[in-house]
Amino acid sequence: MNCIQKSDFEIGNRIGLGTYGEIFRVKEKKTGLIYAMKIMNKELVSLYKHEHILKREKELLIKLDHQNIIKYTCSFQDQKNYYFVTELCPKGELSYAIRKYGSIGYKLSRLIISEILVVLEYLYSQTIVHCDLHPENILFSESGHIKLCDFGKAKIIEKGFNNACSKKIQTSEEYIAPETLKEGIVQPESDLWSLGCLIYQMFCGKTLFRSSNEFITYQKILKGEIHYPKYFPSQAKDLVSKLLVTNPDQRIGAKGNFKAIKNHKFFEGVDFTNLASIEPPKINAYLPAFQHSKKKTERKERKLQEYMTIRDNERAKAKKERQHIILKEMAQYEGIEPERVQLLRDQKRKIKYSKYLKTNELITQMGLVYMKRGLFPRKRQLVLTDEPRFLFFDLKKGVKKAEINWSKNIKCDILNKKLLTIITVYTLNFFLQQRKKQSKKKISFRGLFKTITKMEKCF
C-alpha cells in the first residue's frame, strides 16, 4: 500500500494516547480497510530529540514478521506531524483489561504469557531486545490473541548475545531489571524480568514494585522484594520467583534457554506450536483476587458507613447545642430593640473583648493607648462603652487589666489629638485602707493616655 498524504484516510475516533500525540481509528478511502494511525507532533518529537526512536521502530516493524507482533502498514509526514499507520487491534490494551476487571483469569493469563514467551523467543532469534515490555504495549487483536507493539525503545545487538549488551536505560520504571539499574545495560534476560513483573500484575491487578516515588521503586527492585498474596496461584508463583532473580545469568530462560521456561509446570498442557489455533477465553477476573478485592471493598464500605454514622451523631449533637445557644441568646436579648440586638450580635462576633461586657452594653469607641501609672507607661487597648465606662485590656493576653466607672468625680482633659488625661478617685479599697493609716489626705489617681492610633468609632 502506498501512503501519500493524510487526505487518503478518513479519520475516526481517538482510541489511545501516545508519548508524542494521539492514536486514531482510520479508514482508507480507496480500499475501505480499517487501520490505526498514530499522529505525532514534530515539535514535541524534536523537543525530546527522539527522531531516531521513530526511525528505529519503523525499521524493526518492517523487518519483523510474527503473528503476535503488530503489522506495519506505512508512514508519512507533513509540516506539523509524523503519521504512523499500523493494523488495528480493536479490543484494546491489556492494561485496560486489568484496570477494568482487577485481574485476568487463569486460562487467559496463561495463553497471553505463552504468546509473549513465543514473541520473546522470536526476538532473541533476531538479536533484538524489546526493552519496554508492560501491559500498555500488549494489545488484543480482533481474534483475542495478543499483539506486541511499540518497538521504539528496542535494541538491535549486532554481535549476538554472548558478549554484547546495550548501555542505555529505556524500560518503564516498574519493569526495569536490576542489571539495568546497576550497570545501565539491557539484554535478553531484562525482558524475562519484565515478563515476571507482568505475570504478577495479571494475577494481582497491581504492579509488583509500586511505590510513591522512583527512588523507593528502584530500591525495591535492587533488593528483589517480592510479597505474594495468599490467593496467588502456586505454579505462577514458582515461575515468577525463577524469573525475578537479581542475577540475570541465574534467571530461568537465561542465554536463550526458552525450553526451560516452556517445560515449567505453569505451561503444562500448552501446545506452543499451535497457539494461533486456540480460541482465547473471554476476558474475566482471576476469581480469588476478585473475591479478595470484593471483601476489601466491603470492609472499606463498612468502615465508611460507621464513620458516617458517627458523623451524623456528631452533627445531631452539634445541632442541639446550636439550638440551645440560640434559645439562650434569645432569652438574654428579650425586651431589647431588634436593631440593637443585631449590633450586639455583630459586636460579639467581631470583637474579642465583648465577653467582658454586659448583655446590653455596646462599644462606642476603642483605640491603642499608652497608660502611664507611675514611672513606666504600658501599652493597652482602651474601650469606651455606652454604659458609660472605660475598660483597659492587655493586647497580648486579651484580658481586662483595669476599669474606670463613670462618676461625678471623674474628669477628662483632652490636651491635644494625642494626649488625654483622666483624673479620678482611686477605687481600690485595699490601697485606700493602707494609705489611711499613714495619712488622712484625699488621694487622687492620675492616668496619662497617649493614643497610638486614632480612636475608632465601633457602633
Buried (B, 14 or more C-beta within 10 A) or exposed (E): EEBEEBEBBEEBEEBBEBEBBBBBBBBBEEEEEBBBBBBBBBEBBEEEEBEEBBEBBBBBBEEBEBBBBBBBBBBBBEEEBBBBBBBBBEBBBBBBBBEEBBBBBBBBBBBBBBBBBBBBBBBBEEBBBBBBBBBBBBBBBEEBBBBBBBBBBBBBBEEEBEEEBBEEBBBBBBBBBBBBBEEEBBBBBBBBBBBBBBBBBBBBBBBBBEBEEEEEBBEBBBEEEBEBEEBBBEBBBBBBBBBBBBEBEEBBBBEBEBEEBBEBEBBEEBEBEEBEEBEBBEBBBBEBBBEBBEEEEEEEEEEEEEEEEEEEEEEEEEEEEEEEEEEEBEEEBEEEEEEEBEBBEBBEEEBEBBEBBEEBBBBBBBBBBBBBEEEEBBEBBBBBBEBEBBBBBBEEEEEBBBEBEBEEEBEEEEEEEEEBBBEBEEBEEEEEEEBEEEEEEEEEBEBBBBBEEEBEEBB
